[in-house]
Amino acid sequence: MSQWKQIQQLQIKYQEQVGYLYDDNFPMDIRQVLSNYIESQDWDTAANHESMATVLLSNLLSQLDRQCSQEQNFLQRHNLKFIYQQLQTKCKASPLLMAGVISSCLREERRIISTASIQEQGPLEKSMQNSVAFERQKNMDNRVAVIRSSVQMMDQAVKYLEDMQDDFDFRYKTLQSRDPVDRNTEVMKQEVTRLQEMLNNLDFKRKENLSKMSDVIKEIDALIVSQLNPELMEWKRRQQINCIGGPLLTGLDQLQNWFTLTAQSLFQMKRQLDKLGELILKVTYESDPIPLQRPQMEEQVKYLIYHLIKSSFVVEKQPCMPTHPQKPLIIKTGVQFTTKVRLLVKLPEVDYQLKVKTIFDKDLPPGRVNRQFFILTTTTKVMDVEESSNGCLSVEFRHLQLKEKKYVNGTKVNEGPVSVTEELHSLSFEAQFNIQGINIDLETCSFPLVVISNVSQLPGGWASVMWYNLLTDEPRNLGFFASPQRASWGQLSEVLSWQFSTFAGRGLNREQLCMLGEKLMGQQASQNECQVSWSKFCKENIHGKNFSFWMWLDSILELIKKHLLPIWNDNCIMGFVSKETERARLKDKEPGTFLLRFSESHLGGITFTWVEQSDSGEAKFISVEPYTKSRLSALPFADIIRDYKVITDGEVPENPLKFLYPDIPKDEAFGRLYNSQQNKGKMSLLGIGVQHAIIAHKQPSKPGTFPAQ
């Protein structure tokens, strides 16, 4: 079943989540009318290769144009033509961005489908999506709007103050120009009294305005400390979770809006204070409040501007190799990687000469890492206004590349005791600029990176990335793996399910996760708070095997992605099920009922077990040697199941596989996936689907004929 059809069968609450993914950048109308084409393309790769993105989007536009001409409904045809024109402009301007939008939508759809199938969100996902966060954002919108309104009113108050002062200044100078002989007249005395009243009112207004300004400055300070900075930290935490397969990352545009409006308020207040400074050059007096209070207030405003802009410098796209778009934060030496930084304060005053420099492993303590690297390619680029992101300043480094230093200070570098995949590194970004007389030094850094020199280190590197970003929100704890924290099974199981929804299109249900927990920790795994150590997860071999739990699980992910994806997404593979559960499910089923599960004894293997009845009527179970990537590369697994034959006692070969558990006819389950004509005659005896089974009848509690699991 296609992904879009699965979405149409979801409960309304999940369909509403899907609806939030689509907007004017990528309307749902396109997703609907071109669902087959969209799902059949590799948008993940296209999002990192401009030429591929251009080709895929060109084909998409051609199909959309064809759909417009064939559409019979007048209103729908009108809407599709309008969408076509809008999309054509966007695809031409930013093909990589558009491919990335489609890739993100498809990935988030898979996550929602997976969540719906599990029926219950995990603790991490619940924390990312809750009504409290929504209410908090509404409150933030209101506070920012109130501050903007207060600052606008201060503009009017300062203008009124200036008018009062001009009136006083005019009258005072007029009085000064009078003949000294007339100064003791009654009229002059009245004028002096009037001037004194005006000066008193002017003094009162100055104090009133300064008091109001002080209150607004305090309110902005409180807003930044209590809400804006925490919202930024919350977004960074969501970015961490998204990096390891979690929910789609949103909210950066909203953050940019808050940062920009707050910065605009501060700059407006700075101009108001500058205006007050101009006023006292014309009129001042003893105990004038402006010279007494303005300098301190000006310093406060400059301080807030400095730190607001400094904190708004963020890594929008964490370092990632285009060859592995769904595994960010792993860099292979000699392979190009991309990253992107963004300034959340959108102001015209900084649209110039904002050069960003990248630095690898800046200011690391001596002896912290065994290996040292340098960036081989250009390390400096100029930030530019990005129209597709509401005019923000950003810069994307697309061709960075690392090279390892073989010698440091003339001494050859030797690998130390720390594992390559446990050695964390950082990529820093720096920029400097001046705005309205304020010198600002910008600096931010990526999440910790794992640097590998061989693709065989990729699984271990990804395990490190997952473990770090699951358990800590520290941006630069490069010594994390010197004493790694433990993870609760509730946390870890959720992230493991994300790996399957991200890389294989369908996450794991509670029963599958329970089996994995028991394999990793034993029977205690039923408790979500059960603690798992880093060593147990990734370093120690499974009992009786020569590989770790994670290496075993990662090999299954690779097998699904390369050879079993349609079968997995059609929910035909039970996958993770213990032998006891397998037999319990099959024993009362029709003879020939079978289920598919992953091998526990081989890396990257899938096997099937079917049930038969002995002469005495007891159930017996037969399993086959696992099929690994070497065998599945030669023949699709669906064809293997269709053509599978068993020879017993010299009889005519028969296919014992009749029903996919629980009771789905085999051809109904796999028919659409058959890729070749069914083998016949002698060829079937030579095909991969043929097993010569010397069946030894076993009791239900004992393993089947073939020992491999």
Secondary structure, DSSP 8 states (H G I E B T S, - for coil): --HHHHHHTS-HHHHHHHHTT-STTS-HHHHHHTHHHHHTS-HHHHTT-HHHHHHHHHHHHHHHHHHHHH---HHHHHHHHHHHHHHHHHHHH-HHHHHHHHHHHHHHHHHHHHHHHHSS--HHHHHHS-HHHHHHHHHHHHHHHHHHHHHHHHHHHHHHHHHHHHHHHHHHHHHHTS-GGGGGSHHHHHHHHHHHHHHHHHHHHHHHHHHHHHHHHHHHHHHIIIIIHHHHHHHHHHHHHHHTT-S----HHHHHHHHHHHHHHHHHHHHHHHHHHHHHHH---TT-HHHHHHHHHHHHHHHHHHHHHHHTEEEEEEEE-TTSTTSTTEEETTS-EEEEEEES---GGG-S--EEEEEESTT--TTS-S--EEE-S--EEE-EEEGGGTTEEEEEEEEE-EEE-SEETTEE----SS-GGG-EE-EEEEEEEEETTEEEEEEEE-S-EEEESSGGGHHHHHHHHHHHHHH---TT-TTGGGS---EEHHHHHHHHHHHHHHHTS----HHHHHHHHHHHH-GGGGSTT-EE-HIIIIISB-TTSSSBHHHHHHHHHHHIIIIIHHHHHTT---BS--HHHHHHHHTTS-TTEEEEEE-SSSTTEEEEEEEEE-TTS-EEEEE---EEHHHHTTS-HHHHHHH-EE--TT---B----EETTTEEHHHHHGGG--S----THHHHHSTTEE--------TTS--SS---
